[in-house]
């Protein structure tokens, strides 16, 4: 499998898929479109995700610049995840996916 850097010159769609193209990353972004979330909130909301997969996904998304991780100096420490400016720039894409999904569900319901 090619790395993200190797995909960039080839195909912009492949680059996007490499960055956010798995189920969990898309659902994490869906949640972060609404507000910042703490790790345990995300874990409880994303039914079926393991702590390891959530941790790995958040780390990858932070490394790719899609989300920010803010640690508040409290006891116990509070950590919040939010969309970065780059992540926010994907809002129209995710909203289009939501609209398409709603249209699809409505069409299937009427059949």
ChimeraX attribute file (.defattr): number of C-alpha atoms within 10 A of each C-alpha:
attribute: neighborCount
match mode: 1-to-1
recipient: residues
	/A:1	5
	/A:2	7
	/A:3	9
	/A:4	15
	/A:5	10
	/A:6	11
	/A:7	17
	/A:8	14
	/A:9	10
	/A:10	10
	/A:11	10
	/A:12	11
	/A:13	12
	/A:14	14
	/A:15	18
	/A:16	14
	/A:17	12
	/A:18	16
	/A:19	17
	/A:20	21
	/A:21	13
	/A:22	11
	/A:23	9
	/A:24	17
	/A:25	18
	/A:26	14
	/A:27	16
	/A:28	24
	/A:29	21
	/A:30	16
	/A:31	17
	/A:32	19
	/A:33	18
	/A:34	10
	/A:35	11
	/A:36	19
	/A:37	19
	/A:38	14
	/A:39	17
	/A:40	13
	/A:41	11
	/A:42	19
	/A:43	18
	/A:44	10
	/A:45	13
	/A:46	15
	/A:47	8
	/A:48	9
	/A:49	15
	/A:50	11
	/A:51	13
	/A:52	9
	/A:53	13
	/A:54	19
	/A:55	14
	/A:56	12
	/A:57	17
	/A:58	21
	/A:59	15
	/A:60	16
	/A:61	22
	/A:62	18
	/A:63	11
	/A:64	15
	/A:65	15
	/A:66	21
	/A:67	24
	/A:68	20
	/A:69	18
	/A:70	13
	/A:71	11
	/A:72	11
	/A:73	9
	/A:74	8
	/A:75	6
	/A:76	7
	/A:77	8
	/A:78	12
	/A:79	16
	/A:80	16
	/A:81	20
	/A:82	23
	/A:83	27
	/A:84	16
	/A:85	12
	/A:86	12
	/A:87	20
	/A:88	17
	/A:89	12
	/A:90	16
	/A:91	15
	/A:92	10
	/A:93	11
	/A:94	17
	/A:95	13
	/A:96	11
	/A:97	12
	/A:98	13
	/A:99	12
	/A:100	12
	/A:101	12
	/A:102	12
	/A:103	12
	/A:104	11
	/A:105	11
	/A:106	11
	/A:107	10
	/A:108	9
	/A:109	8
	/A:110	6
	/A:111	5
